[in-house]
């Protein structure tokens, strides 16, 4: 059996075909979460690995968004939440387009989400927004949306039409959640991409729920954003160290975290009737196995933590820069096909000295510190001193761990 697995891995490495610039995501209704509030997860894969967060004043609402660090000519958002508790993200789809609109008029997903965050309050607002949008829309994507009124749905959108899959509908999502990668369920059958990552995420969530355990943002980051389970090969690099003997390198293909991963976000929504400003945008900037989640709040407006936003001397966020420096060590080979391999033993090993092991320990402390703070500021006006003290304390712990890892 072991020989068969090794052969599959060997064969797999030579049949490498990448599907970069995609995403993995899920919307999880309150029936599956620990606090009864909805969660929405976006794990972003893209060609621009320098990401940061930024606050914007939209047409109607202020909002916090994940953006590419290099400034774009047209404002774009790649996930975000606004002052009304409306949260949106997307995954690219490759089986929805049904026209001959040229590629030069496509890839407008970021532009669409930027506008929606500034204008929409509810799922119904977003539906009207799509209906009145000029045609062709310029997208082929699955948009995930939650609002402060209990709404939670995916929208499969192409240039001319859209279809809604309601996460609160027991027929559509009988277990209370939906996973999306890079194909659409109402699109062309057996086309699209991301099927293995879809199976990875489904398997992990189903197994967790089958054990009568509920879902939290912390669990999503540790068990999904940093998962090295592969459903087709039926292996988990974390659980079977025998698979990563020798040099410690492995092929970077069809795991949820990949070289192309630039961020991972969990929107912790609110219950119906609750203040929408209680929404928390938990954000990992950079490659998740070597970066940590930080809670962000729209109520802080422009006063976001300095290490998560544009720096004074760079367009990049310090947190993303710190993560990318560690990531360079994980993907050290630049020539030939070397870029397709990563040093897993540097991330995780039997000695407990891997980057990911140190990061997850740090992140647990962040969640432990954040829980009482989130409760303290819930339903209260923004207190700049309280937020500044909180983020300064968080970053002191983060900086200490990264200093040790970089030595």
C-alpha positions as semicolon CSV with decimal commas, in nm:
position;residue;x (nm);y (nm);z (nm)
1;X;0,000;0,000;0,000
2;X;0,282;0,240;0,092
3;X;0,454;0,166;-0,240
4;X;0,131;0,250;-0,421
5;X;0,102;0,583;-0,239
6;X;0,465;0,670;-0,311
7;X;0,411;0,585;-0,678
8;X;0,106;0,808;-0,693
9;X;0,300;1,095;-0,540
10;X;0,584;1,038;-0,785
11;X;0,345;1,028;-1,081
12;X;0,157;1,323;-0,947
13;X;0,469;1,539;-0,944
14;X;0,523;1,483;-1,315
15;X;0,163;1,541;-1,413
16;X;0,168;1,881;-1,250
17;X;-0,082;2,123;-1,401
18;X;-0,140;2,440;-1,204
19;X;-0,470;2,624;-1,158
20;X;-0,342;2,937;-0,991
21;X;-0,531;3,262;-0,945
22;X;-0,834;3,086;-0,803
23;X;-0,988;3,077;-0,454
24;X;-1,146;2,844;-0,201
25;X;-1,443;2,960;0,004
26;X;-1,737;2,866;0,223
27;X;-2,047;3,021;0,376
28;X;-2,152;2,859;0,703
29;X;-2,494;2,936;0,853
30;X;-2,549;2,996;1,222
31;X;-2,679;2,644;1,275
32;X;-2,321;2,516;1,232
33;X;-2,131;2,784;1,426
34;X;-2,040;2,801;1,792
35;X;-2,210;3,137;1,859
36;X;-2,503;3,092;1,620
37;X;-2,381;3,370;1,388
38;X;-2,295;3,313;1,020
39;X;-1,937;3,285;0,897
40;X;-1,803;3,348;0,548
41;X;-1,453;3,236;0,447
42;X;-1,246;3,347;0,149
43;X;-0,904;3,194;0,085
44;X;-0,757;3,405;-0,193
45;X;-0,525;3,281;-0,469
46;X;-0,397;3,541;-0,712
47;X;-0,103;3,668;-0,909
48;X;-0,053;3,969;-0,678
49;X;0,085;3,834;-0,351
50;X;0,119;4,171;-0,176
51;X;-0,220;4,233;-0,018
52;X;-0,335;4,481;0,247
53;X;-0,656;4,620;0,390
54;X;-0,799;4,967;0,336
55;X;-1,101;5,165;0,452
56;X;-1,311;5,345;0,190
57;X;-1,605;5,583;0,192
58;X;-1,848;5,442;-0,063
59;X;-2,148;5,592;-0,237
60;X;-2,370;5,519;0,067
61;X;-2,163;5,325;0,319
62;X;-1,811;5,312;0,453
63;X;-1,637;4,978;0,413
64;X;-1,323;4,781;0,487
65;X;-1,173;4,580;0,201
66;X;-0,892;4,347;0,106
67;X;-0,700;4,507;-0,181
68;X;-0,386;4,452;-0,386
69;X;-0,100;4,658;-0,249
70;X;-0,009;4,820;-0,583
71;X;-0,258;5,100;-0,647
72;X;-0,498;5,022;-0,933
73;X;-0,632;5,276;-1,182
74;X;-0,988;5,162;-1,106
75;X;-1,076;5,095;-0,738
76;X;-1,118;4,724;-0,663
77;X;-1,203;4,515;-0,358
78;X;-1,134;4,143;-0,329
79;X;-1,343;4,089;-0,016
80;X;-1,493;4,330;0,233
81;X;-1,756;4,436;0,484
82;X;-1,940;4,766;0,522
83;X;-2,101;4,968;0,801
84;X;-2,434;4,787;0,748
85;X;-2,290;4,439;0,801
86;X;-2,300;4,355;0,429
87;X;-2,003;4,127;0,346
88;X;-1,897;4,007;0,003
89;X;-1,625;3,792;-0,155
90;X;-1,584;3,590;-0,474
91;X;-1,426;3,290;-0,639
92;X;-1,350;3,280;-1,011
93;X;-1,564;3,038;-1,212
94;X;-1,462;2,871;-1,534
95;X;-1,788;2,711;-1,647
96;X;-2,042;2,998;-1,653
97;X;-1,947;3,220;-1,946
98;X;-2,187;3,170;-2,239
99;X;-2,094;3,448;-2,481
100;X;-1,812;3,579;-2,698
101;X;-1,728;3,886;-2,489
102;X;-1,350;3,933;-2,529
103;X;-1,115;3,881;-2,237
104;X;-1,026;4,252;-2,241
105;X;-1,377;4,326;-2,112
106;X;-1,370;4,058;-1,840
107;X;-1,221;4,021;-1,490
108;X;-1,433;4,302;-1,341
109;X;-1,510;4,112;-1,019
110;X;-1,302;4,344;-0,801
111;X;-1,465;4,653;-0,950
112;X;-1,812;4,506;-0,897
113;X;-1,743;4,418;-0,532
114;X;-1,598;4,764;-0,462
115;X;-1,919;4,925;-0,588
116;X;-2,145;4,676;-0,409
117;X;-1,977;4,741;-0,073
118;X;-2,046;5,111;-0,108
119;X;-2,410;5,067;-0,211
120;X;-2,561;4,746;-0,068
121;X;-2,710;4,673;0,273
122;X;-2,890;4,343;0,214
123;X;-2,892;4,044;-0,020
124;X;-3,194;4,202;-0,190
125;X;-2,993;4,519;-0,249
126;X;-2,721;4,312;-0,414
127;X;-2,976;4,138;-0,635
128;X;-3,113;4,474;-0,750
129;X;-2,755;4,592;-0,799
130;X;-2,690;4,297;-1,033
131;X;-3,017;4,350;-1,219
132;X;-2,946;4,714;-1,299
133;X;-2,576;4,661;-1,376
134;X;-2,483;4,737;-1,735
135;X;-2,437;4,440;-1,970
136;X;-2,202;4,273;-2,024
137;X;-2,122;4,270;-1,652
138;X;-1,765;4,158;-1,720
139;X;-1,755;3,871;-1,472
140;X;-1,762;3,492;-1,456
141;X;-1,770;3,429;-1,083
142;X;-1,937;3,301;-0,770
143;X;-2,008;3,584;-0,526
144;X;-2,062;3,500;-0,160
145;X;-2,271;3,742;0,045
146;X;-2,393;3,762;0,405
147;X;-2,583;4,052;0,561
148;X;-2,696;4,166;0,907
149;X;-3,050;4,035;0,854
150;X;-2,975;3,664;0,840
151;X;-2,912;3,654;0,466
152;X;-2,644;3,416;0,336
153;X;-2,609;3,310;-0,026
154;X;-2,386;3,248;-0,323
155;X;-2,460;3,415;-0,656
156;X;-2,334;3,250;-0,975
157;X;-2,291;3,543;-1,214
158;X;-2,191;3,573;-1,579
159;X;-2,209;3,860;-1,824
160;X;-2,585;3,852;-1,866
161;X;-2,752;3,669;-1,576
162;X;-2,722;3,540;-1,220
163;X;-2,853;3,254;-1,010
164;X;-2,884;3,243;-0,632
165;X;-2,801;2,948;-0,406
166;X;-2,940;3,023;-0,060
167;X;-2,735;2,881;0,228
168;X;-3,041;2,909;0,454
169;X;-3,244;2,686;0,220
170;X;-3,236;2,329;0,355
171;X;-3,282;2,191;0,005
172;X;-2,980;2,381;-0,128
173;X;-2,760;2,347;0,181
174;X;-2,902;2,059;0,389
175;X;-2,609;2,064;0,631
176;X;-2,613;2,441;0,674
177;X;-2,313;2,536;0,463
178;X;-2,185;2,557;0,106
179;X;-1,829;2,531;-0,026
180;X;-1,721;2,697;-0,353
181;X;-1,398;2,689;-0,545
182;X;-1,363;2,757;-0,919
183;X;-1,667;2,606;-1,078
184;X;-2,037;2,687;-1,056
185;X;-2,303;2,429;-0,979
186;X;-2,544;2,566;-1,239
187;X;-2,268;2,596;-1,500
188;X;-2,150;2,349;-1,762
189;X;-2,112;2,002;-1,610
190;X;-1,758;1,872;-1,549
191;X;-1,600;2,197;-1,661
192;X;-1,435;2,458;-1,445
193;X;-1,155;2,412;-1,193
194;X;-1,082;2,358;-0,825
195;X;-1,259;2,022;-0,788
196;X;-0,990;1,867;-0,568
197;X;-0,975;2,171;-0,339
198;X;-1,354;2,163;-0,322
199;X;-1,342;1,799;-0,210
200;X;-1,067;1,883;0,040
201;X;-1,273;2,153;0,209
202;X;-1,597;1,953;0,202
203;X;-1,428;1,652;0,360
204;X;-1,271;1,857;0,640
205;X;-1,594;2,039;0,727
206;X;-1,810;1,726;0,707
207;X;-1,575;1,532;0,933
208;X;-1,574;1,817;1,187
209;X;-1,953;1,845;1,196
210;X;-1,994;1,465;1,207
211;X;-1,805;1,471;1,536
212;X;-2,070;1,709;1,675
213;X;-1,828;1,999;1,682
214;X;-1,925;2,350;1,577
215;X;-1,729;2,590;1,358
216;X;-1,537;2,899;1,466
217;X;-1,310;3,144;1,281
218;X;-1,010;3,001;1,467
219;X;-1,094;2,649;1,348
220;X;-1,134;2,766;0,988
221;X;-0,786;2,917;0,983
222;X;-0,617;2,623;1,154
223;X;-0,801;2,337;0,981
224;X;-0,885;2,484;0,638
225;X;-0,654;2,775;0,558
226;X;-0,353;2,571;0,679
227;X;-0,471;2,226;0,577
228;X;-0,238;1,995;0,385
229;X;-0,502;1,730;0,328
230;X;-0,535;1,609;-0,034
231;X;-0,861;1,430;-0,114
232;X;-0,752;1,263;-0,439
233;X;-0,432;1,118;-0,296
234;X;-0,602;1,058;0,041
235;X;-0,306;1,196;0,232
236;X;-0,252;1,458;0,500
237;X;0,104;1,583;0,526
238;X;0,052;1,701;0,883
239;X;-0,074;1,365;1,003
240;X;0,159;1,135;0,808
241;X;0,518;1,250;0,838
242;X;0,635;0,937;0,650
243;X;0,522;1,108;0,328
244;X;0,778;1,385;0,363
245;X;1,100;1,195;0,422
246;X;1,431;1,279;0,260
247;X;1,470;1,646;0,165
248;X;1,139;1,749;0,321
249;X;1,010;1,888;-0,010
250;X;0,669;1,816;-0,159
251;X;0,472;1,920;-0,468
252;X;0,261;2,235;-0,432
253;X;-0,055;2,118;-0,605
254;X;-0,425;2,114;-0,509
255;X;-0,381;2,177;-0,138
256;X;-0,595;2,463;-0,005
257;X;-0,290;2,680;0,079
258;X;-0,065;2,720;-0,224
259;X;0,219;2,937;-0,342
260;X;-0,040;3,160;-0,508
261;X;-0,231;3,221;-0,183
262;X;-0,221;3,588;-0,086
263;X;-0,472;3,610;0,200
264;X;-0,739;3,427;0,397
265;X;-1,037;3,602;0,553
266;X;-1,327;3,498;0,777
267;X;-1,619;3,736;0,816
268;X;-1,786;3,675;1,152
269;X;-2,134;3,811;1,091
270;X;-2,406;3,919;1,331
271;X;-2,741;3,778;1,434
272;X;-3,054;3,939;1,295
273;X;-3,134;4,252;1,498
274;X;-2,779;4,290;1,626
275;X;-2,568;4,600;1,557
276;X;-2,406;4,542;1,214
277;X;-2,091;4,719;1,336
278;X;-2,025;4,410;1,549
279;X;-1,919;4,227;1,232
280;X;-1,555;4,118;1,255
281;X;-1,330;4,079;0,951
282;X;-1,066;3,829;1,065
283;X;-0,778;3,874;0,820
284;X;-0,461;3,682;0,736
285;X;-0,232;3,871;0,498
286;X;0,014;3,662;0,300
287;X;0,065;3,287;0,287
288;X;-0,155;3,148;0,572
289;X;0,088;2,879;0,696
290;X;0,331;3,157;0,791
291;X;0,090;3,439;0,880
292;X;-0,166;3,508;1,153
293;X;-0,527;3,623;1,175
294;X;-0,603;3,974;1,303
295;X;-0,957;4,098;1,387
296;X;-1,060;4,414;1,202
297;X;-1,366;4,635;1,249
298;X;-1,545;4,880;1,019
299;X;-1,629;5,098;1,321
300;X;-1,258;5,190;1,340
301;X;-1,293;5,348;0,992
302;X;-0,955;5,482;0,876
303;X;-0,790;5,392;1,206
304;X;-0,700;5,035;1,118
305;X;-0,389;4,873;1,272
306;X;-0,079;5,017;1,109
307;X;0,072;4,676;1,036
308;X;-0,230;4,571;0,823
309;X;-0,254;4,879;0,600
310;X;-0,033;5,071;0,359
311;X;0,298;5,159;0,520
312;X;0,447;5,507;0,544
313;X;0,732;5,413;0,309
314;X;0,565;5,141;0,100
315;X;0,233;5,044;-0,053
316;X;0,268;4,711;0,128
317;X;0,138;4,612;0,470
318;X;0,407;4,524;0,725
319;X;0,220;4,206;0,826
320;X;0,220;4,082;0,467
321;X;0,588;4,168;0,423
322;X;0,677;3,970;0,737
323;X;0,486;3,667;0,613
324;X;0,633;3,684;0,263
325;X;0,987;3,686;0,402
326;X;0,922;3,353;0,577
327;X;0,745;3,219;0,269
328;X;1,061;3,273;0,063
329;X;1,230;3,007;0,277
330;X;0,942;2,765;0,218
331;X;0,965;2,806;-0,163
332;X;1,342;2,850;-0,205
333;X;1,401;2,686;-0,545
334;X;1,373;2,933;-0,833
335;X;1,517;2,757;-1,137
336;X;1,339;2,512;-1,365
337;X;1,041;2,337;-1,208
338;X;1,175;2,411;-0,860
339;X;0,911;2,676;-0,798
340;X;0,650;2,396;-0,794
341;X;0,795;2,245;-0,476
342;X;0,783;2,362;-0,116
343;X;0,976;2,263;0,193
344;X;0,701;2,119;0,408
345;X;0,940;2,014;0,683
346;X;1,016;2,383;0,739
347;X;0,643;2,440;0,796
348;X;0,574;2,135;1,011
349;X;0,797;1,868;1,161
350;X;0,813;1,609;1,438
351;X;1,038;1,834;1,645
352;X;0,763;2,097;1,677
353;X;0,990;2,366;1,531
354;X;0,803;2,435;1,206
355;X;0,688;2,784;1,108
356;X;0,327;2,671;1,103
357;X;0,353;2,523;1,452
358;X;0,489;2,849;1,593
359;X;0,232;3,054;1,401
360;X;-0,064;2,849;1,521
361;X;0,053;2,881;1,881
362;X;0,079;3,258;1,833
363;X;-0,262;3,273;1,669
364;X;-0,424;3,090;1,960
365;X;-0,294;3,364;2,190
366;X;-0,436;3,625;1,952
367;X;-0,781;3,465;1,963
368;X;-0,761;3,434;2,343
369;X;-0,678;3,805;2,375
370;X;-0,931;3,911;2,112
371;X;-1,237;3,738;2,262
372;X;-1,271;3,965;2,570
373;X;-1,184;4,273;2,363
374;X;-1,454;4,197;2,106
375;X;-1,709;4,158;2,384
376;X;-1,589;4,478;2,550
377;X;-1,632;4,693;2,237
378;X;-1,953;4,524;2,120
379;X;-2,236;4,778;2,075
380;X;-2,013;5,063;2,194
381;X;-1,887;5,370;2,016
382;X;-1,538;5,353;1,869
383;X;-1,278;5,419;2,139
384;X;-0,950;5,507;1,966
385;X;-0,738;5,459;2,278
386;X;-0,883;5,115;2,351
387;X;-0,830;4,999;1,992
388;X;-0,477;5,139;1,979
389;X;-0,380;4,966;2,303
390;X;-0,530;4,639;2,182
391;X;-0,346;4,638;1,848
392;X;-0,018;4,754;2,002
393;X;-0,036;4,460;2,244
394;X;-0,119;4,216;1,963
395;X;0,163;4,336;1,742
396;X;0,419;4,322;2,022
397;X;0,351;3,949;2,050
398;X;0,350;3,902;1,673
399;X;0,676;4,089;1,624
400;X;0,851;3,887;1,895
401;X;0,760;3,553;1,735
402;X;0,856;3,665;1,384
403;X;1,189;3,798;1,506
404;X;1,270;3,456;1,645
405;X;1,154;3,278;1,328
406;X;1,362;3,505;1,104
407;X;1,682;3,451;1,305
